[in-house]
C-alpha cells in the first residue's frame, strides 16, 4: 500500500522534502512505517525517535494500523518562547 508522509520542521530538514509517498506492507502499522523511514532516510533517525505521529490529522500511537492512502504527519517537538 502507499501512504503519504508529511514532514515538518526538523523532519523536513533531515529528508529535504516536505512530503513523500512510501510503499509499505498491507498490514503495516505506524511503528512499521517509522522503521521503513529510518531504513530509507538514515538522517531522519535522531529526529524520528522524538516525533509525534498523526494519522489523518489525529495523534496516533505506533500500534495504529495504516491503510492505503492514509496521510501520516511527522511532528517534531516544538520549542521556543
Number of C-alpha atoms within 10 A of each C-alpha: 15 16 19 18 22 19 21 17 14 19 23 18 14 18 17 10 12 13 17 12 14 15 12 18 14 12 10 15 17 19 16 17 20 18 13 15 19 16 12 11 12 13 15 19 16 13 19 21 11 12 18 15 23 18 21 13 11 11 13 16 14 13 11 13 16 23 17 13 13 16 19 25 23 24 21 19 11 9 5 3 3
